[in-house]
Amino acid sequence: MPFPKTNPSLERALADKGYSDPTPVQAAVLQPEAEGRDLLVSAQTGSGKTVAYGLALAGTLLGEAERFGPPAEPLALIIAPTRELALQVHRELIWLYGPARARVASCVGGMDVRREQRALADGCHIVVGTPGRLRDHLERGRLDMSRMRAVVLDEADEMLDLGFREDLEFILDAMPQDRRTLLFSATIPRNIATLARRYQRDAQRIDTLVENQPHGDIEYRALRVAPNETELAVVNVLRFFEARGAMVFCHTRETVRHLHASLVERGFSAVALSGELTQNERSHALQALRDGRARVCVATDVAARGIDLPDLGLVIHADLPNDPETLLHRSGRTGRAGRKGTCVILVPYTRRRKAERLLDDAGIDVTWGGPPSADEIRLKDRERILQDPSLTEEAVEEDLAMARALLAGRSAEEIAAAFARVLRARLPAPEEVFDSGSERGPRERPDKRARDKERDDRKTREGRADYGGGADMVWFRMSVGRRNNADPRWLLPIICRLGHVTKKEIGTIRIFDQETKFEIAQSIAPKFAAAVRKANDEDIRIEPADAPGGWRKGPDGEKGKKPPNKGGFKARGPKPHSGERPGPSRSGDKPKRSPSKKRKRD
């Protein structure tokens, strides 16, 4: 259905931008019963909320007029939780209210405060800002609230989560009592409802969320990956989908820095976005994505809300989100305003159950599978090369002259091969990744014959010869097993990385249902134990262990009794004091005499 009648100036702006049909939230706020009232709106991310409240405010700010009068004290205030969201709202309102000749000012933390002060002093119609900076201008007398007719709290739940309650209450208490208050939030928890009751009057409740269908325009995929191959899986997912814009989410700034550097090294045009960047650096990163100079954004959750990037067709969760809300807000960067998107969740084998609970709590219907293989990516590349726009564009005379010159010295097949090489050279190489090939891999047990062969191969592998063909080894335990799809192909790199050892220093690996036991050369076992104590994390723990089945390999490589423990690892059972011989087990017991000491019978 078309947009309801609002204001001729805004209708022209919508037509210029190609807006023909309203989204559900836009249609809801423009209903006759919502006109002039306070609104409490819950809508999913990417549903067009900015345009929605921009249109809803038109009657309050303009009345019957098509254009604003000369700028003076501001008439409306828009409050957003983050700098990026505030600047995005600022841009949206500039084009929406452009034909109405509105002057929109921004007051955002991290920006030039003197420029903002001049903009407020020169007069404006709408102010967009973050809570902390708006309160600062208000306390210093730079922001005049006397003529305010409306205030909008965008992403109100996020502002409360970030600790802005006191700033919001200070700002709202300073505004005229007869203003309109529009509160937009992805969810309406108790603290939001309390805020609404205090600052809204007879608010109309609008809910456009659809139960159990979050982000209907997003295709969700969960890919099982080896814990040490997350970075390689990110590379292959980016190469497989080849989206014009992609966002990769990580937990920490350090992970963002590392993954960003790794992608740039491989040839991706990538930028990083995290809280440690200055506002100028963050603005440049986002602008590079909008201009197409960068295709991939590696970000922490600071970018999970409010960032609207054109052509963002892919979101990758390199690290699992901590809760369903974060999962939905991260994923909501794609599939916005009716566009389709893909969300890929990388699930290490060790965290499969947590991922399943997370997806169930979020109400997401997900397709499970393995990471794209190098062969699948090469097949995709072949299809893309055959559909490359340069093959379908109309050739000009200069191009035809060059083609004739090439054909004069080379065959058509040679020229086509060179063309394919040139196109492939622009693409980062895919990575070889491990996949169990089982959709329910963590719960399936490998074939016993295959397990026995793997164990025998492990026992006789070449690295053992470097320690004298069977030097004494020390057993360790790892907190993953068959239930986690444990496999030597991805266990070995983890052991090497966490323990600062090489493959040659690792002996037998035995995989059980709940755990894995493996050998480390006796000479480096203390160093290995110290390294893994520092490196242990919540998913994989490594600690000293007894040999499986109570046996241990001796110097000859065969099974035998446990040798005396060395290298600082304590053996079980009491140890006699130095210089003492073991006494009888009970005070009443008498030691047996040897046969040679027996007296002859008379």
ZAMARGU-4260 file (C-alpha; in steps of 0.2 Angstrom, whole numbers, plus 5000, padded with zeros to 4 digits):
<rodrens>
0) 5000/5000/5000 | 5006/5018/4997 | 5012/5030/5010 | 4997/5039/5019 | 4996/5058/5016
5) 5008/5067/5027 | 5016/5083/5021 | 5019/5088/5003 | 5037/5092/5006 | 5041/5075/5014
10) 5031/5066/5001 | 5043/5074/4988 | 5058/5068/4998 | 5051/5050/4999 | 5048/5050/4980
15) 5065/5057/4976 | 5072/5042/4987 | 5062/5029/4978 | 5051/5025/4993 | 5034/5019/4987
20) 5027/5007/5001 | 5029/5010/5019 | 5036/4997/5031 | 5025/4990/5045 | 5031/5002/5058
25) 5030/5017/5046 | 5012/5012/5042 | 5008/5010/5060 | 5014/5027/5066 | 5005/5036/5052
30) 4988/5029/5057 | 4975/5042/5061 | 4973/5036/5079 | 4992/5039/5082 | 4992/5057/5076
35) 4998/5069/5089 | 4999/5056/5103 | 5014/5050/5113 | 5020/5033/5105 | 5028/5018/5113
40) 5034/5008/5098 | 5044/4991/5098 | 5050/4986/5081 | 5065/4975/5075 | 5081/4983/5069
45) 5081/4988/5051 | 5063/4991/5050 | 5064/5009/5045 | 5061/5017/5062 | 5071/5033/5058
50) 5059/5037/5043 | 5044/5032/5054 | 5047/5044/5068 | 5052/5058/5055 | 5036/5056/5046
55) 5026/5055/5063 | 5034/5072/5069 | 5029/5081/5053 | 5012/5087/5059 | 5019/5092/5076
60) 5033/5102/5069 | 5026/5109/5052 | 5007/5109/5055 | 4999/5114/5039 | 5015/5123/5032
65) 5026/5115/5019 | 5042/5123/5025 | 5050/5128/5041 | 5052/5146/5046 | 5069/5154/5050
70) 5079/5143/5062 | 5079/5148/5080 | 5077/5138/5096 | 5075/5119/5091 | 5058/5112/5090
75) 5062/5093/5091 | 5076/5083/5100 | 5081/5065/5094 | 5092/5055/5107 | 5102/5040/5101
80) 5113/5029/5111 | 5129/5029/5100 | 5139/5041/5089 | 5136/5031/5074 | 5117/5029/5076
85) 5116/5048/5080 | 5126/5053/5064 | 5115/5041/5054 | 5099/5048/5060 | 5106/5065/5056
90) 5109/5061/5038 | 5092/5053/5036 | 5083/5068/5043 | 5093/5080/5032 | 5086/5071/5016
95) 5069/5068/5023 | 5066/5086/5029 | 5077/5094/5015 | 5063/5100/5004 | 5055/5108/5020
100) 5071/5118/5022 | 5074/5111/5040 | 5091/5114/5048 | 5096/5099/5057 | 5111/5100/5070
105) 5120/5086/5078 | 5128/5085/5096 | 5138/5069/5097 | 5152/5064/5109 | 5169/5064/5101
110) 5165/5078/5088 | 5170/5096/5088 | 5161/5104/5103 | 5164/5122/5096 | 5156/5118/5079
115) 5141/5111/5088 | 5140/5126/5099 | 5140/5138/5084 | 5126/5127/5076 | 5115/5129/5091
120) 5119/5148/5093 | 5115/5150/5074 | 5098/5142/5076 | 5091/5125/5070 | 5074/5116/5069
125) 5079/5098/5075 | 5094/5092/5086 | 5101/5075/5085 | 5113/5069/5098 | 5119/5057/5111
130) 5114/5058/5130 | 5131/5063/5137 | 5134/5077/5124 | 5116/5084/5125 | 5117/5085/5144
135) 5133/5094/5143 | 5126/5107/5131 | 5111/5109/5142 | 5121/5111/5158 | 5132/5125/5149
140) 5116/5134/5143 | 5120/5131/5125 | 5104/5121/5121 | 5088/5130/5124 | 5073/5118/5127
145) 5059/5132/5129 | 5051/5129/5112 | 5053/5110/5111 | 5037/5101/5104 | 5043/5083/5103
150) 5057/5072/5109 | 5061/5054/5102 | 5071/5041/5111 | 5079/5030/5098 | 5085/5012/5104
155) 5079/5017/5122 | 5083/4999/5128 | 5101/5001/5122 | 5103/5018/5131 | 5098/5011/5147
160) 5109/4996/5145 | 5124/5008/5142 | 5120/5017/5159 | 5112/5033/5152 | 5097/5033/5163
165) 5102/5048/5173 | 5107/5058/5158 | 5090/5054/5150 | 5080/5059/5165 | 5090/5075/5167
170) 5086/5080/5148 | 5068/5075/5149 | 5065/5084/5166 | 5071/5100/5157 | 5059/5099/5143
175) 5041/5107/5142 | 5028/5096/5149 | 5016/5098/5134 | 5029/5090/5122 | 5026/5074/5112
180) 5037/5059/5118 | 5040/5045/5106 | 5050/5030/5113 | 5057/5017/5100 | 5064/5001/5107
185) 5068/4984/5100 | 5061/4976/5116 | 5050/4983/5130 | 5058/4977/5147 | 5052/4982/5164
190) 5064/4997/5165 | 5058/5004/5148 | 5040/5002/5153 | 5044/5012/5169 | 5052/5026/5159
195) 5037/5027/5148 | 5025/5028/5162 | 5035/5042/5170 | 5038/5053/5155 | 5023/5049/5143
200) 5005/5054/5143 | 4992/5041/5137 | 5004/5034/5125 | 4998/5022/5111 | 5007/5005/5111
205) 5013/5000/5094 | 5021/4982/5092 | 5027/4977/5075 | 5037/4962/5080 | 5032/4945/5074
210) 5033/4931/5086 | 5046/4917/5082 | 5050/4926/5065 | 5065/4937/5069 | 5072/4946/5054
215) 5062/4937/5041 | 5072/4943/5027 | 5088/4935/5033 | 5094/4917/5029 | 5103/4910/5045
220) 5116/4897/5043 | 5126/4889/5057 | 5143/4881/5051 | 5152/4869/5062 | 5171/4873/5063
225) 5186/4866/5071 | 5191/4878/5086 | 5208/4882/5079 | 5200/4886/5061 | 5188/4900/5065
230) 5199/4913/5055 | 5201/4901/5040 | 5182/4899/5040 | 5179/4917/5040 | 5190/4919/5025
235) 5181/4905/5016 | 5163/4912/5020 | 5168/4929/5013 | 5175/4921/4997 | 5160/4909/4995
240) 5146/4923/4997 | 5156/4937/4989 | 5144/4950/4996 | 5146/4968/4991 | 5146/4972/5010
245) 5150/4961/5025 | 5152/4963/5043 | 5161/4951/5055 | 5158/4952/5073 | 5171/4948/5087
250) 5170/4949/5106 | 5186/4959/5110 | 5196/4973/5102 | 5211/4962/5102 | 5202/4949/5091
255) 5196/4963/5080 | 5214/4969/5077 | 5221/4952/5073 | 5207/4947/5062 | 5207/4963/5052
260) 5226/4962/5050 | 5224/4944/5044 | 5211/4948/5031 | 5220/4963/5024 | 5236/4952/5023
265) 5226/4940/5012 | 5220/4954/5001 | 5203/4958/5007 | 5198/4977/5007 | 5193/4977/5026
270) 5191/4990/5039 | 5190/4988/5058 | 5177/4996/5070 | 5179/4995/5089 | 5178/5006/5104
275) 5197/5010/5105 | 5196/5020/5088 | 5193/5039/5089 | 5178/5046/5081 | 5187/5052/5066
280) 5194/5035/5063 | 5177/5027/5065 | 5169/5039/5053 | 5182/5036/5040 | 5180/5017/5042
285) 5161/5018/5039 | 5163/5030/5025 | 5175/5018/5016 | 5161/5005/5017 | 5148/5017/5010
290) 5159/5022/4996 | 5164/5004/4991 | 5182/5007/4995 | 5181/4993/5008 | 5170/4977/5007
295) 5172/4970/5025 | 5170/4978/5042 | 5177/4968/5057 | 5169/4975/5073 | 5165/4972/5091
300) 5147/4974/5097 | 5149/4992/5098 | 5143/4992/5080 | 5129/4980/5083 | 5116/4993/5084
305) 5111/5007/5073 | 5123/5005/5059 | 5115/5006/5042 | 5127/5001/5028 | 5121/5000/5010
310) 5122/4983/5002 | 5127/4974/5018 | 5122/4957/5012 | 5132/4946/5024 | 5135/4946/5043
315) 5147/4933/5051 | 5147/4929/5069 | 5166/4924/5071 | 5163/4924/5090 | 5147/4917/5097
320) 5136/4930/5104 | 5133/4930/5123 | 5114/4931/5123 | 5099/4931/5110 | 5097/4949/5110
325) 5115/4952/5104 | 5113/4939/5091 | 5098/4947/5084 | 5105/4965/5084 | 5121/4959/5076
330) 5111/4950/5063 | 5100/4964/5060 | 5114/4974/5051 | 5108/4964/5035 | 5091/4961/5028
335) 5086/4979/5031 | 5071/4988/5023 | 5065/4974/5013 | 5082/4968/5006 | 5088/4950/5008
340) 5103/4945/5019 | 5113/4931/5025 | 5119/4928/5043 | 5132/4915/5046 | 5136/4909/5064
345) 5153/4900/5066 | 5151/4886/5079 | 5166/4877/5086 | 5163/4859/5089 | 5166/4862/5108
350) 5152/4875/5109 | 5139/4866/5098 | 5126/4864/5113 | 5128/4882/5118 | 5125/4888/5100
355) 5109/4877/5099 | 5102/4884/5115 | 5106/4902/5109 | 5097/4899/5093 | 5082/4891/5101
360) 5081/4906/5113 | 5081/4918/5099 | 5068/4908/5089 | 5079/4907/5074 | 5077/4893/5061
365) 5094/4889/5056 | 5102/4878/5043 | 5117/4868/5049 | 5132/4863/5038 | 5151/4863/5036
370) 5162/4878/5031 | 5163/4881/5012 | 5178/4870/5005 | 5191/4877/4994 | 5184/4867/4979
375) 5167/4874/4982 | 5174/4891/4982 | 5184/4888/4966 | 5168/4882/4957 | 5159/4898/4963
380) 5173/4908/4955 | 5171/4899/4939 | 5153/4904/4938 | 5157/4922/4943 | 5170/4923/4929
385) 5158/4917/4916 | 5145/4930/4922 | 5158/4945/4924 | 5151/4961/4917 | 5166/4964/4906
390) 5160/4949/4895 | 5143/4957/4892 | 5148/4975/4891 | 5147/4983/4873 | 5164/4984/4866
395) 5171/5000/4859 | 5182/5002/4844 | 5198/5004/4855 | 5193/4987/4864 | 5191/4978/4847
400) 5207/4985/4840 | 5216/4978/4856 | 5207/4961/4853 | 5212/4960/4835 | 5230/4963/4840
405) 5230/4950/4854 | 5222/4937/4842 | 5236/4941/4829 | 5249/4934/4841 | 5239/4922/4852
410) 5226/4909/4851 | 5208/4912/4858 | 5211/4899/4871 | 5227/4907/4877 | 5219/4924/4878
415) 5204/4917/4888 | 5216/4908/4900 | 5225/4925/4903 | 5208/4933/4906 | 5204/4920/4919
420) 5221/4922/4928 | 5219/4941/4929 | 5201/4939/4937 | 5207/4926/4949 | 5222/4936/4954
425) 5210/4949/4962 | 5203/4936/4973 | 5210/4930/4990 | 5215/4912/4989 | 5202/4900/4998
430) 5209/4890/5014 | 5208/4872/5017 | 5197/4869/5032 | 5192/4853/5041 | 5174/4847/5042
435) 5168/4831/5050 | 5155/4830/5036 | 5141/4826/5049 | 5127/4837/5052 | 5125/4830/5070
440) 5144/4827/5071 | 5146/4831/5090 | 5134/4817/5094 | 5141/4803/5082 | 5155/4791/5086
445) 5168/4787/5073 | 5169/4770/5066 | 5180/4758/5078 | 5191/4752/5064 | 5195/4770/5059
450) 5198/4774/5077 | 5210/4760/5079 | 5219/4764/5063 | 5221/4782/5068 | 5228/4777/5085
455) 5240/4765/5078 | 5246/4778/5065 | 5248/4790/5080 | 5259/4778/5090 | 5271/4775/5076
460) 5272/4793/5069 | 5288/4800/5064 | 5290/4812/5077 | 5293/4799/5091 | 5309/4795/5083
465) 5316/4812/5087 | 5316/4807/5106 | 5326/4791/5104 | 5313/4780/5096 | 5302/4780/5112
470) 5308/4792/5125 | 5299/4793/5142 | 5282/4803/5140 | 5270/4812/5151 | 5252/4811/5150
475) 5240/4826/5149 | 5221/4827/5148 | 5211/4839/5137 | 5193/4843/5141 | 5186/4838/5124
480) 5181/4821/5117 | 5171/4812/5104 | 5155/4821/5110 | 5164/4837/5104 | 5169/4829/5087
485) 5187/4828/5093 | 5199/4824/5079 | 5218/4824/5079 | 5218/4835/5063 | 5212/4850/5074
490) 5218/4844/5091 | 5236/4844/5086 | 5237/4863/5081 | 5228/4867/5097 | 5240/4857/5108
495) 5254/4865/5099 | 5247/4883/5101 | 5242/4882/5119 | 5258/4873/5125 | 5271/4881/5114
500) 5277/4865/5107 | 5279/4857/5090 | 5271/4841/5083 | 5287/4831/5085 | 5286/4833/5104
505) 5268/4826/5105 | 5266/4807/5107 | 5251/4796/5107 | 5234/4804/5106 | 5219/4794/5113
510) 5201/4801/5111 | 5187/4796/5123 | 5169/4801/5124 | 5171/4815/5137 | 5190/4819/5135
515) 5206/4816/5126 | 5223/4811/5133 | 5239/4813/5125 | 5258/4812/5128 | 5271/4825/5129
520) 5290/4822/5129 | 5296/4821/5147 | 5310/4834/5144 | 5298/4848/5140 | 5283/4843/5150
525) 5286/4856/5164 | 5287/4870/5151 | 5271/4863/5143 | 5262/4862/5159 | 5266/4880/5164
530) 5261/4886/5146 | 5244/4878/5146 | 5240/4884/5164 | 5241/4902/5157 | 5232/4898/5141
535) 5217/4888/5147 | 5200/4895/5142 | 5182/4891/5146 | 5181/4879/5131 | 5197/4869/5131
540) 5206/4865/5147 | 5223/4855/5148 | 5230/4847/5164 | 5242/4833/5169 | 5234/4816/5169
545) 5237/4797/5173 | 5240/4786/5158 | 5224/4778/5151 | 5221/4761/5159 | 5234/4763/5172
550) 5248/4760/5160 | 5262/4770/5153 | 5276/4768/5140 | 5293/4764/5146 | 5309/4767/5137
555) 5307/4752/5126 | 5290/4759/5119 | 5280/4744/5127 | 5267/4744/5140 | 5273/4742/5157
560) 5272/4748/5175 | 5272/4766/5179 | 5290/4772/5180 | 5295/4784/5194 | 5288/4801/5191
565) 5300/4815/5185 | 5299/4833/5180 | 5290/4839/5195 | 5274/4829/5193 | 5269/4821/5209
570) 5265/4803/5210 | 5250/4797/5219 | 5251/4788/5236 | 5262/4792/5251 | 5281/4794/5249
575) 5293/4788/5263 | 5304/4801/5271 | 5322/4802/5264 | 5334/4789/5272 | 5320/4778/5279
580) 5314/4761/5274 | 5296/4757/5272 | 5289/4749/5288 | 5275/4737/5291 | 5258/4742/5286
585) 5251/4739/5303 | 5260/4739/5320 | 5255/4721/5324 | 5262/4714/5308 | 5279/4705/5308
590) 5290/4705/5293 | 5293/4689/5284 | 5310/4681/5285 | 5319/4676/5270 | 5321/4657/5266
595) 5340/4659/5269 | 5337/4665/5287 | 5326/4651/5292 | 5332/4640/5306 | 5334/4621/5303
600) 5322/4610/5313 | 5329/4599/5326
</rodrens>
